[in-house]
Amino acid sequence: LPFTKNIDLPLIENVRNFKSGKSFANSELKKAMKIIYAAELLNPIFCSEISEVDMNNGGEILVRLTSENFVLRLGRKDEIRKLAYFNVIFDKLRQSEANRILDYVDLRFKDEICLGFSRKALYGEGEI
């Protein structure tokens, strides 16, 4: 159709205090949208890889990517700053062999990025 555009937005789930019909009044939903918008500004390729923003019913915010096997653990403070840190290593991680055995990237700590590797891959249980 002319004048149409395909919009592919990530799923936002487990929003605390979500009430149908009042969705944009919800601060949790606004925070999830800010995370997606910031990712788009930082790196459109990174943003296009986001498949889900899990608000975890007020717990730690998790971001899942479409083509990567790992989860981003953002925590609850300075989510935009943490996304900017992750963006610095995003392309290198995607091209790295470590990506195959990476289970999570933990961004919950100030000025640190922690990588969590699959136990199965580290201890040789089964194939990688």
Buried (B, 14 or more C-beta within 10 A) or exposed (E): EEEEEEEEEBEBBBBEEBEEEEEEEBEBBEBBBEBBEBBEEBBEEBBBBBBBBBBBEEEEBBBBBEEBEBBBBBBEEBBBEBBBBBBEEBEEBBEEEEBEBBBBBBBBEEEEBEBEBBEEBEEEEEEE
